[in-house]
Amino acid sequence: QVQLVESGGGLVQAGGSLRLSCAASGRVFSGNNMGWYRQGPGKQRELVATMTGGGQANYAESAKGRFTISRDNAKNTVTLQMNSLKPEDTAVYYCNYRRYGFDSWGQGTQVTVSS
């Protein structure tokens, strides 16, 4: 079982930046994917960015060029640097750990971007 704890959300003006962090504990294996998803008001949860244990990143189109995902396998952490934020980025952001198709989720952290 894996526990995920996010931090770093908040309120920011459009064009600003935020950095989200997630710490994983429990039965964590560095070879598995970690990443970030988000769920905006009235919307389904969607992928933002993920990274394999080997460091290969995958981004949603909306995140490309603005967001950067990174991870530290030694510390079991994953980070999402978000720049040039837009009001449409407003959502609850969830950390994700995936092993053999089974997902573990954090509690979520709210990101609000004001116009």
NUMARFI-766319 format. One record per residue: x, y, z of N, C-alpha, C in turn; residue in one letter. Coordinates in steps of 0.1 Angstrom, whole numbers, plus 5000, padded with zeros to 4 digits. Last residue first. Layout:
<sites>
XYZXYZXYZa
...
</sites>
This chain:
<sites>
492053574874492253644862492553794865s
493553324895492653434893493053514881s
493652994901494353094893493353204890v
494152754926493252854921494052964914t
494552434935495152544928494152634922v
494452214963493752314954494652414948q
495351874962495752014967495052114957t
494751544973494551654965494951784971g
495451314986494151374990493851494981q
496751074961496851164973495551224975g
496250734951496050884950496350954963w
497250464931497150524945497150674943s
496150224908496450354911496350384926d
497449954890496649994902497150134906f
499049874869497649924866496849964878g
501449824882500749714875499249754873y
501150124898501949994898501049884893r
501350464901500750354894501650234894r
500350744919501450644918500750514912y
499651094918499350954914500550864914n
498251384932499451304930499051154927c
495951614919496151494927497551424922y
494551934923495651854917495951734926y
491652094915492352014925493351924918v
491952394896491552254898492152204911a
492752624871492152604884491552464885t
493552664846494352564853493752544867d
492152874836491652734833492452624839e
493653094843492453064851491952924848p
497152984841495953044835494753014844k
500653034846499352974850498253054844l
503453034841502453094832501053034834s
504352714855504552854852503452904842n
504852474878503852524869504052674867m
506352174886506652324885505652374874q
505851914905505351974893505552124894l
507551624917507351774918506751814904t
507851344938507551394925507151544926v
509851124958509051244956508851284941t
511650934969510250904966509351024965n
514250984972513351044982511951004980k
515250854950515850824963514950874974a
513950964929513650834933514250794946n
512451254923513651204930513351064935d
511251404894511051314905512451284911r
509251654876510551594880510251494892s
507651834851507551734861508951684864i
506652154843507752064843507651964854t
504552354821504752274834505952184832f
504752484797504452564809504752484822r
505252304777505852434776505652524788g
502152134782503452144775503952284773k
499652134792500752154801502052174794a
497852074772497652194779498852234788s
498651814765498951924756498852054763e
500251644792499051684785499351804776a
503351474790502551584794501251594786y
505751254803504551264794503651374799n
509151174806508051254810506951244799a
511350934819510650984807509351044811q
512750834841512750974839512051024826g
512350574850513650604842513750754838g
509850564860510950554869512350594863g
508050824842508450684845509550684855t
505651064849507051034847507350894851m
503051284838503551174845505051144841t
500651544840502051504836502351384844a
497851544838498551674837499951634832v
494751384831496251374832496851514830l
491751454849492551444837494051444840e
488451404860489851404863490651384851r
485851604846486451474850487951494853q
484251904860485051824850485451694855k
483252074878482352014869483051934858g
486352224883484952234886484052174875p
489051984875488452114876486952114879g
491451784886489951784883489451924886q
494551634875493751744881492251724877r
497551454882496251464875495551584882y
500951354880499951454885498651454876w
502951074890502551194882501451274888g
504950784884504350884893503951004885m
505450444876505150574872504550654884n
508250244890506850274886506550414883n
510750204900510450184886509150214881g
510750244927511150354919510950334904s
508150154947509150104939509450214929f
506750164980507050244968508250174960v
504950095003505550004993505750074980r
505550405020504950265020505650185010g
505150725004505650635015504950505014s
505851014986505250884987505950804998a
505051354983505951254989505251124991a
504951614960504251494965505351394971c
504451954953505251844956504451734962s
504152224930503552124938504552014941l
504552564926505252434926504552344936r
503452824905503352744917504152614915l
503353154891503853014892503552954905s
501353374869502153334880502653194880g
499453414851500753444847501753404858g
496953504874497253454860498653504856a
497853464908497253544897497653484884q
496953204931497953284923497253354912v
496553004959495953104950497053194944l
497652664961497252794966496652874956g
499852384968498752444961498552584967g
501752244984502252354974501152424967g
501651884986501752014992502052114981s
500451554992500751664983500851794991e
501251224998500951355005501351464996v
500350894996500851004989500351134996l
501150555003500450685008501150795001q
500550224992501250354991500450464996v
500849885000500050005000500950125000q
</sites>
